[in-house]
Amino acid sequence: MEKIQPSWKQCVTCEFWTGPRRPTAWRDCVEFERTAKGECAGGGRDRIKMEAMGTCNSWRKWGVLK
């Protein structure tokens, strides 16, 4: 498992990404597998399967994060 902070605007920290992830206990980081993929649900790459470390201009911080 890897961790990343939401200051890095990657898909894994985005509200629109539907891939497997979980917030840390303090909700300041996201834990995920680097090879994870998930569909973009309403963001800049809507309905496209994106890698966890992907990016786009429509990034919005995942709501469960501080």
Phi, psi and omega in degrees: 000140176247163177235146176214145178271152181291352176292340172271114187278067178260160180305322183298339178257010184264144178302327186275346185280133185252011182285174181287127181195168174207147178284153174288170182303324181272358181056032179254350180218166176244135174260138184196166172267131183303330182274002182296145175229150178205159180277142173280126185245074175110357180272203183292342179237045186312129178067016176255137178286123184241147174286156182304324184267010178291169180217162170197173182280353182261018183302136173224130183303133178304129188300337181278352180270149178291000000 
